[in-house]
């Protein structure tokens, strides 16, 4: 019989199956592989193998079984009657030794005796001697070699639980990542990297966390080198999120396997390559929102302005908005008279990513004494910004209007009001003469004008002299 000849062929493999030779080296089985005399077939983790012997018989190796490949599995490799025959001379010596109470070993040819050890050059084997002791007495004996089932080898009585970890050079393993689908902002999320077959050396996995819909700041981006130790099948790592002032619910990021190194595998393929996680706003114990969840908006500006000049104001927020933030600011009177201030409601926009914006309020240079009069610029409402919680810090600024001085001395026409009197050029004696006192700029308060009627050429008695206090009401121009 040829040495190390193929005894069977692998027809199909389901799951994990290996062949181990006499030297202990293992190979992964696949359909079409030949199995040789002296090899052992091993199935693990539910693996199953179907074999076809060289004479066409089918043999199935069940999950978690071990079967030795011997020549006796196939008619084409099974020992012939001539190979199994026991020499006549040897039989005679053994029978005589038994009858005489002698040592059977002395009657058997030494293994190195060669062809001359038995009658007619017939060698012997231990199996044949077992058949001899059964009392069978033909000239030649054959092996009882046909077996109803496979021979199982238990390797010392214990299961080989480390087959995958011991030999992975030809093994294909699958690596995956898993983790939670959502996380509350400010908390950490744990991910697990796992492999279906334990590596024989440390397996390094590079994992990248990346944004999908999150704004910068919610996620601390990391590239993590995760190591699965030799003989282990998984490890974990964490990603931290920030508890901030922005409304995050529905925003997402991914944790993805980027690359691997080590492990000692024949090949390593990706199973689940990434996990998508949704960031949820902090609720419950954080009601009302804390400082980390709150943005504060304020207004600042000049404490005084010279009449006719522009007062500039700044609206600012302590955390830059995620989207454009619109702030409605209203300017209103406190002690100013109408005309000094042009009232406006201004929509001020702070761009996404910025923290402030400015706007102007224009005052009028007029004829009125303004020093000490004040007005306010106040935050009325806001919209946008993408915040969880937006509160108002400094809500208004009070500005005092000062009269124009210095370069405007003496006062110019815009600072001057003119009062005049007009009346009839003649009157019939005994009748009433009517006069009008007028001013070109309506007074801010009641204007009293003292008018005296006096003689020019009239004789005493023609005119009744009077001193008249004429009042021009505030906002009017004549009386």
WOCORZI-V385457 format. One record per pair of residues at least 4 apart in sequence whose C-alpha atoms are under 7 Angstrom apart, sorted by sequence separation. I is the first residue (numbers start at 0). J is the second residue. D is the distance in Angstrom with one decimal. If there is no record, write none. Layout:
i-><I	I>
j-><J	J>
d-><D	D>
This chain:
i-><19	20	28	34	42	51	52	60	73	78	79	80	86	87	88	89	90	91	92	93	94	95	96	97	103	108	112	116	117	123	124	125	126	127	128	129	131	153	161	162	163	182	198	213	227	281	282	285	288	289	304	320	335	349	403	404	407	410	411	426	442	457	471	19	20	42	51	52	71	72	78	96	115	117	227	288	349	410	457	471	19	51	70	71	96	97	114	116	182	227	304	349	426	471	18	19	50	51	70	96	114	227	349	471	17	18	49	50	108	114	226	348	470	17	18	49	50	179	301	347	423	469	17	18	49	93	96	301	423	16	17	48	49	178	209	300	301	331	422	423	453	16	48	178	208	300	330	422	452	47	48	93	177	178	208	299	300	330	421	422	452	47	92	176	177	207	208	298	299	329	330	420	421	451	452	47	127	176	177	207	298	299	329	420	421	451	21	46	176	206	207	256	298	328	329	378	420	450	451	12	20	21	45	46	89	175	176	205	206	255	256	297	298	327	328	377	378	419	420	449	450	11	12	20	45	89	175	205	206	255	297	327	328	377	419	449	450	11	19	20	43	44	54	174	175	205	254	255	296	297	327	376	377	418	419	449	450	9	10	18	19	42	43	52	53	54	174	204	205	219	253	254	296	326	327	341	375	376	418	448	449	9	10	18	19	42	52	54	173	174	203	204	218	219	253	254	295	296	325	326	340	341	375	376	417	418	447	448	9	18	42	53	172	173	203	204	218	253	294	295	325	326	340	375	416	417	447	448	8	9	17	18	41	42	172	203	217	218	252	253	294	325	339	340	374	375	416	447	8	9	17	41	172	202	203	217	251	252	294	324	325	339	373	374	416	446	447	8	16	17	40	41	201	202	216	251	252	323	324	338	373	374	445	446	7	8	16	39	40	201	202	251	323	324	373	445	446	7	15	16	39	40	201	250	251	323	372	373	445	446	5	6	15	39	89	200	201	249	250	323	371	372	444	445	5	6	15	38	39	88	89	200	249	322	371	444	5	6	16	37	38	88	199	248	249	321	370	371	443	4	5	14	15	16	37	86	87	167	198	199	247	248	320	321	369	370	442	443	3	4	14	16	36	37	86	167	197	198	247	248	319	320	369	370	441	442	3	13	14	35	36	163	164	197	198	247	319	320	369	441	442	13	36	163	164	165	197	246	319	368	441	12	13	86	164	197	319	441	12	85	86	196	318	440	11	12	85	195	213	317	335	439	11	85	194	212	213	316	334	335	438	10	193	194	212	213	315	316	334	335	437	438	9	10	193	211	212	315	333	334	437	9	10	192	193	210	211	314	315	332	333	436	437	8	9	85	191	192	210	313	314	332	435	436	7	8	191	192	209	210	313	314	331	332	435	7	8	191	208	209	313	331	7	190	191	208	209	312	313	330	331	6	7	189	190	208	311	312	330	6	189	190	207	208	244	245	311	312	329	330	366	367	189	206	207	243	244	311	328	329	365	366	188	189	206	207	242	243	244	310	311	328	329	364	365	366	187	188	206	207	242	244	309	310	328	329	364	366	87	187	188	205	206	309	310	327	328	187	204	205	309	326	327	186	187	205	308	309	327	85	186	204	205	308	326	327	84	85	185	204	307	326	84	184	185	203	204	306	307	325	326	83	84	184	185	203	306	307	325	83	184	202	203	306	324	325	83	202	324	201	202	323	324	80	200	201	322	323	200	322	199	200	321	322	6	198	199	320	321	198	320	164	198	6	6	71	66	67	66	67	66	67	65	66	65	172	171	174	170	171	172	173	174	175	184	293	294	295	296	297	304	306	168	169	170	171	172	173	174	175	176	180	181	182	183	184	292	293	294	295	296	297	298	302	303	304	305	306	167	168	169	170	171	172	173	174	175	176	178	180	181	182	183	184	292	293	294	295	296	297	298	300	302	303	304	305	306	167	168	173	175	176	177	179	180	181	182	183	184	295	297	298	299	301	302	303	304	305	306	167	176	181	183	298	303	305	336	246	245	246	25	245	246	27	244	245	26	27	244	244>
j-><23	24	32	38	46	55	56	64	77	82	83	84	90	91	92	93	94	95	96	97	98	99	100	101	107	112	116	120	121	127	128	129	130	131	132	133	135	157	165	166	167	186	202	217	231	285	286	289	292	293	308	324	339	353	407	408	411	414	415	430	446	461	475	24	25	47	56	57	76	77	83	101	120	122	232	293	354	415	462	476	25	57	76	77	102	103	120	122	188	233	310	355	432	477	25	26	57	58	77	103	121	234	356	478	25	26	57	58	116	122	234	356	478	26	27	58	59	188	310	356	432	478	27	28	59	103	106	311	433	27	28	59	60	189	220	311	312	342	433	434	464	28	60	190	220	312	342	434	464	60	61	106	190	191	221	312	313	343	434	435	465	61	106	190	191	221	222	312	313	343	344	434	435	465	466	62	142	191	192	222	313	314	344	435	436	466	37	62	192	222	223	272	314	344	345	394	436	466	467	29	37	38	62	63	106	192	193	222	223	272	273	314	315	344	345	394	395	436	437	466	467	29	30	38	63	107	193	223	224	273	315	345	346	395	437	467	468	30	38	39	62	63	73	193	194	224	273	274	315	316	346	395	396	437	438	468	469	29	30	38	39	62	63	72	73	74	194	224	225	239	273	274	316	346	347	361	395	396	438	468	469	30	31	39	40	63	73	75	194	195	224	225	239	240	274	275	316	317	346	347	361	362	396	397	438	439	468	469	31	40	64	75	194	195	225	226	240	275	316	317	347	348	362	397	438	439	469	470	31	32	40	41	64	65	195	226	240	241	275	276	317	348	362	363	397	398	439	470	32	33	41	65	196	226	227	241	275	276	318	348	349	363	397	398	440	470	471	33	41	42	65	66	226	227	241	276	277	348	349	363	398	399	470	471	33	34	42	65	66	227	228	277	349	350	399	471	472	34	42	43	66	67	228	277	278	350	399	400	472	473	33	34	43	67	117	228	229	277	278	351	399	400	472	473	34	35	44	67	68	117	118	229	278	351	400	473	35	36	46	67	68	118	229	278	279	351	400	401	473	35	36	45	46	47	68	117	118	198	229	230	278	279	351	352	400	401	473	474	35	36	46	48	68	69	118	199	229	230	279	280	351	352	401	402	473	474	36	46	47	68	69	196	197	230	231	280	352	353	402	474	475	47	70	197	198	199	231	280	353	402	475	47	48	121	199	232	354	476	48	121	122	232	354	476	48	49	122	232	250	354	372	476	49	123	232	250	251	354	372	373	476	49	232	233	251	252	354	355	373	374	476	477	49	50	233	251	252	355	373	374	477	50	51	233	234	251	252	355	356	373	374	477	478	50	51	127	233	234	252	355	356	374	477	478	50	51	234	235	252	253	356	357	374	375	478	51	52	235	252	253	357	375	52	235	236	253	254	357	358	375	376	52	53	235	236	254	357	358	376	53	236	237	254	255	291	292	358	359	376	377	413	414	237	254	255	291	292	359	376	377	413	414	237	238	255	256	291	292	293	359	360	377	378	413	414	415	237	238	256	257	292	294	359	360	378	379	414	416	138	238	239	256	257	360	361	378	379	239	256	257	361	378	379	239	240	258	361	362	380	139	240	258	259	362	380	381	139	140	240	259	362	381	140	240	241	259	260	362	363	381	382	140	141	241	242	260	363	364	382	141	242	260	261	364	382	383	142	261	383	261	262	383	384	141	261	262	383	384	262	384	262	263	384	385	70	262	263	384	385	263	385	230	264	73	76	144	149	150	150	151	151	152	151	152	152	264	264	267	264	265	266	267	268	269	278	387	388	389	390	391	398	400	263	264	265	266	267	268	269	270	271	275	276	277	278	279	387	388	389	390	391	392	393	397	398	399	400	401	263	264	265	266	267	268	269	270	271	272	274	276	277	278	279	280	388	389	390	391	392	393	394	396	398	399	400	401	402	264	265	270	272	273	274	276	277	278	279	280	281	392	394	395	396	398	399	400	401	402	403	265	274	279	281	396	401	403	443	385	385	386	166	386	387	169	386	387	169	170	387	388>
d-><5.7	5.7	6.6	6.8	5.1	5.8	5.2	6.5	5.8	5.7	6.1	5.7	6.4	6.3	6.3	6.2	6.1	6.1	6.1	6.2	6.2	6.1	5.9	6.0	6.7	6.1	5.1	6.3	4.8	6.7	6.6	6.5	6.7	6.3	6.4	6.9	6.0	6.5	5.8	6.2	6.1	6.8	6.6	6.6	6.3	6.4	6.3	6.4	5.6	6.5	6.6	6.5	6.6	6.3	6.4	6.3	6.5	5.6	6.5	6.6	6.4	6.1	6.2	5.5	6.7	6.2	5.5	6.4	6.5	7.0	6.3	4.7	4.9	5.7	6.7	6.6	6.6	6.8	7.0	6.5	4.4	4.5	5.0	4.4	6.3	6.9	4.2	6.3	6.4	5.8	6.1	5.7	6.1	5.6	5.5	6.7	5.6	6.2	5.1	5.9	6.3	5.7	5.5	5.3	6.4	5.4	7.0	5.0	5.3	6.2	7.0	6.6	6.4	5.5	6.6	5.8	6.0	6.9	6.3	6.9	6.5	6.7	4.6	6.5	4.4	5.8	6.9	6.6	6.6	6.1	5.1	5.8	6.2	6.2	6.5	5.9	7.0	6.4	5.8	6.9	5.9	5.6	5.1	4.4	5.9	4.2	5.8	4.1	5.7	5.8	6.9	5.5	5.7	6.2	5.8	5.6	6.2	5.8	5.5	6.1	5.5	5.2	5.3	7.0	5.3	6.3	6.5	7.0	5.2	6.2	6.4	6.8	5.1	6.1	6.3	5.1	6.9	5.7	6.7	4.5	5.7	6.6	4.5	5.5	6.4	4.3	6.4	4.9	4.6	5.7	6.4	5.5	4.5	5.7	6.3	5.4	4.3	5.7	6.1	6.0	6.5	6.4	4.7	6.8	6.9	5.9	6.4	6.8	5.1	5.8	6.3	5.8	6.4	6.9	5.1	5.7	6.2	5.7	6.2	6.9	5.0	7.0	6.3	4.5	6.4	6.5	5.5	5.7	6.3	4.1	5.5	5.7	6.3	4.1	5.3	5.6	6.1	5.0	5.5	6.4	6.2	6.6	5.7	5.7	6.4	4.5	5.5	6.5	5.7	6.4	4.5	5.4	6.5	5.6	6.2	4.3	7.0	6.8	5.1	6.4	5.1	5.5	4.7	7.0	6.0	5.9	4.3	5.6	6.2	6.3	6.5	5.4	4.3	5.6	6.1	6.5	6.5	5.3	4.1	5.6	5.9	5.1	6.1	5.5	6.5	4.8	5.7	5.8	5.6	6.7	6.4	5.0	6.9	6.1	5.5	6.7	5.5	6.7	6.5	5.0	6.9	6.3	5.4	6.7	5.5	6.6	6.4	4.9	5.2	4.6	5.6	6.4	6.7	5.7	5.7	6.1	4.7	4.4	6.8	5.7	5.7	6.1	4.9	4.4	6.8	5.6	5.6	6.0	6.2	5.3	5.8	6.2	6.0	6.6	6.1	4.4	5.7	6.2	5.8	6.1	6.1	4.4	5.7	6.3	5.7	6.1	6.0	4.3	5.7	6.4	5.2	4.5	5.7	5.6	6.4	5.0	6.7	5.5	5.7	5.6	6.4	5.0	6.6	5.5	5.7	5.5	6.2	4.5	5.6	6.5	5.5	6.8	6.6	5.1	6.8	5.5	6.7	6.7	5.1	6.8	5.4	6.7	6.6	5.0	6.0	5.8	4.4	6.7	5.2	5.8	6.4	4.4	5.9	6.4	4.2	5.8	6.3	5.2	5.9	6.3	5.6	6.4	4.6	5.6	6.0	4.6	5.6	5.9	4.5	6.9	6.1	5.9	5.4	4.4	5.8	6.9	4.8	5.9	5.6	4.7	6.0	5.6	7.0	4.5	5.5	5.4	6.5	6.2	5.8	6.0	6.9	4.5	6.3	4.5	6.4	4.4	4.4	6.1	5.9	6.9	5.4	5.0	5.0	5.7	6.6	5.2	5.8	6.7	5.2	5.6	6.5	6.4	4.6	6.9	5.6	5.3	5.6	7.0	5.1	6.1	6.2	4.3	5.1	6.2	6.2	4.4	5.0	6.1	5.8	6.2	4.1	6.9	5.2	6.1	5.0	6.6	6.7	5.6	6.0	5.4	6.7	5.6	5.9	5.4	6.6	5.5	5.3	5.4	6.4	6.6	4.9	5.9	5.1	4.9	7.0	5.6	4.9	6.9	5.5	4.8	6.8	5.1	5.9	6.1	5.6	6.1	5.3	6.4	5.2	6.4	5.1	5.9	6.4	5.0	5.1	4.9	4.9	4.8	4.7	6.5	6.8	6.5	6.6	6.5	5.8	6.7	6.9	6.6	4.9	6.6	5.0	6.4	5.3	5.7	5.2	5.0	5.7	5.2	5.1	5.7	5.0	5.4	5.5	6.3	5.3	6.6	5.5	6.3	5.4	6.6	5.4	6.1	6.2	5.4	4.1	5.4	6.8	4.1	5.6	6.8	3.9	4.7	6.4	5.5	6.6	6.7	4.9	5.6	6.6	6.8	5.0	5.5	6.4	5.6	6.5	6.7	6.8	5.5	4.4	6.8	5.5	4.5	6.8	5.4	6.3	5.2	5.7	6.1	5.6	6.5	5.7	6.1	5.7	6.5	5.8	5.4	6.3	4.4	7.0	5.3	4.3	5.3	4.0	5.5	6.7	5.5	6.6	5.5	6.6	5.5	6.6	5.9	5.4	6.7	5.5	4.3	6.9	5.5	4.3	5.7	5.8	6.1	5.7	6.4	5.9	6.9	5.9	6.2	5.6	6.3	5.9	7.0	4.4	6.5	5.3	5.1	3.7	4.5	6.5	5.3	5.3	3.7	5.4	6.6	5.4	6.6	6.3	4.9	4.9	5.6	6.4	5.4	6.6	6.6	5.0	5.0	6.2	5.4	4.6	6.4	6.8	6.0	6.3	5.2	4.6	6.4	7.0	6.1	6.4	5.5	6.6	6.1	5.5	5.6	6.4	6.1	5.5	4.4	6.9	5.5	4.5	6.9	5.5	6.2	6.1	5.2	6.2	6.2	5.2	5.4	5.8	5.9	6.1	5.7	5.9	6.2	4.9	6.0	4.9	4.4	4.8	4.5	5.1	5.7	4.2	5.5	6.7	5.6	4.1	5.5	6.8	6.7	5.8	5.7	3.9	5.2	5.6	3.9	5.2	5.2	4.9	6.0	6.3	4.9	5.9	6.3	6.0	4.7	4.7	6.0	4.3	6.0	4.4	5.6	6.4	5.3	6.3	5.3	4.6	4.5	5.7	5.8	5.5	5.7	6.3	4.6	5.6	4.6	5.3	6.2	6.3	5.4	6.9	6.7	6.8	6.0	6.3	6.2	5.8	6.5	4.8	6.6	5.6	6.1	6.0	6.9	6.4	6.9	5.5	5.7	6.4	5.8	6.3	6.1	5.9	6.7	6.3	5.8	6.3	6.0	6.9	5.8	5.7	6.4	4.9	4.7	4.9	5.0	5.2	4.9	5.8	6.2	4.9	6.3	5.8	5.9	6.3	4.8	4.8	4.9	4.9	5.0	5.8	6.3	4.8	6.2	5.7	5.7	6.0	5.0	4.3	6.5	5.6	6.3	5.7	5.6	4.6	6.0	6.4	4.5	4.4	5.2	4.7	5.7	6.4	5.7	6.3	5.6	5.6	4.6	6.0	6.3	4.5	4.3	5.1	4.6	5.6	5.0	4.8	5.8	5.8	6.1	6.2	6.5	6.1	5.8	6.0	6.0	5.9	5.8	5.8	6.1	6.1	6.3	6.2	5.7	6.0	5.9	5.9	6.5	6.9	7.0	5.7	6.9	7.0	5.8	6.7	5.7	5.7	5.2	6.5	4.1	4.5	6.1	5.5	5.0	6.3	6.3	5.4	6.6>
